[in-house]
Amino acid sequence: MRMNGKTGFALLLIAFGVLLLLNKLGLGLGWLMGYLIPIAMVGIGYVGIKSGSKFFGWLIFIIGLIALIGKFSWLIGIVVAIGLIVYGVSLLKKERRVF
């Protein structure tokens, strides 16, 4: 089987069909699809930008990026909290200099 645009699209349709069927059977991977769709949008946007369709490429890229930021907001909150703690501890450990 030669890989071309139609073959890749057909495999993508088959994969989505299998995921939908698994979801209907109670073996859903909805949590995974919540991450895969924004990542795929970022990838498709990047390919669109590189292939010359700059407007639609950037549009899809930015929408996917916003969706990913929303999905990883819990992680961003943890990183900010750890950063604040580390910065606070470093301020306490600094030597006080008297001039």
N, C-alpha and C positions, 0 to 999 in steps of 0.2 A: 504494500500500500504506500503510495507516494503522498507525502505531506504537502498540501498546498492550502490555499485559503479556504476552499470548500471542505476539505477533510478536517481541518482544525475547527471550523464552525460546526461541522456535524458532530465531532467528538464533544464539543462544548455543549451542544443541545442534548446529547445522550447523557452527559454527566448531570446536567440540570434536571433532566427527566428522572434519572435514578434518585437524585436527592429529593425530588418531589414525591416520588413513589415511596421512598423510605419514610418520609414525613407522614404520609397517609397511613402507613402501616404501624405508626407509633414509634418508629426508630429515628425520629427527626434529629437533624443537626442544625436546628435553627440558630443556636448560639454561634456555631461556626460560620454560618452564612452571614450573620450580622457583622462579622469581621472580614469575610472574603469579598463581599460586594464592594465595600469602600476601597479595599486594597486593589481589586480589579479595576475600579474606576480610576484610581491614581495611575495604575499601569497603562490603561487604555488612553488616558489623558497624556501621559508621557510619550507614548507611541504616536499619538496624534500631533503633538508638538514637533517631534522629530521628523514626521513625514510631511510637514508643511501646512497642516490645517491648524494654524496657531490659535485662532479664536475658539473653536470648539474643543481643541486639545486642552487649552488653559481652563475653559469652563468646566469640563469634566474633571480635570485634575483638581481644581479648587473645591468643587462639590465633594469629591472623594476625600480630600484632605480634611475638610470640615467635618465630614461624617466620621473619619478616623479619630479626630481630636475628641469628638463627642463620645466615641466608644472607649477611648483610653483616658477619659477624664478622671477616673478613679486613680489611675497610675500617676497622672500629672499632679493630683492633689497630694499623694503620698510623697512624691519627689519634692514638691514645694515644702511640705511639712518637715521632711528630713533636712532640707537646705536651711530652713529657719532655725532648727535645733542646732545644727553644726555652726551656723553663723553666730548664734547666741552664745554657745560654749566658747567659741574662739574669742568673742568679745570679753568674756569673763576671765579667760586665761591670759589676756594681754597684760603686760606689766604696765603699771601706771607710771608715766614719766612726769617728773616735776621739772618745769623749766624755770 
